[in-house]
Amino acid sequence: MEEENLGQAALAVDAAKQALYAARRDLATAVITARRGGMSVSRIAARTGLDPASVRNMLAANGLR
């Protein structure tokens, strides 16, 4: 019983990780699209709840400023 619960918990963690990775990719895509559309870094940060440095890092990782 305990081993079964551990296995189920491990599967749930793996599924959550995959969902998190997908959400991060979606966020990065939205940030890049917004910046290419002319939105300022500070506005993107305000709209996403990220700090401006995180937005700039995300953009820099994708070759944008």
Secondary structure as UniProt FT lines:
FT   HELIX           2..36
FT   TURN            37..38
FT   HELIX           41..48
FT   HELIX           52..60
FT   TURN            61..63
//
